């Protein structure tokens, strides 16, 4: 066991073992005030630097040699308006999914709306697989005089 001569921590009948003084309100308010002044000073400093740099910027930027030489590229071009292209594509797809029509006249393939196809499937039912006899497993070789 250590014997301590420090009496600041208290003993069983001694002073309390917690902080007995409150934080200084004056010290905390001074800290907040100094922090606020520092923040305002930093904002004013950066605002002044921004104005200084904006006023002393170099002359007008040099124009690109390609600025006046704008030509449209040859076809095929990339999508000029991808949103409108997507809307057109989606409308075309929805129209083909929700209407009757020929997919291929030569093979007599037609297109019907999805809702109608689901109704027909419910009426007719799904095809059922034919019952096939189960394949019997091969019998294992007899355990006799086997040579390895």
Secondary structure, DSSP 8 states (H G I E B T S, - for coil): -------TT--TTSS-SS--S---HHHHHHHHHHHHHHHHHHHHHHHHHHHHHHHT--SS----TTSS------SS---S-HHHHHHHHHHHHHHHHSS-EEEETTTTEEE--HHHHHHHHHHH-------------------SS---
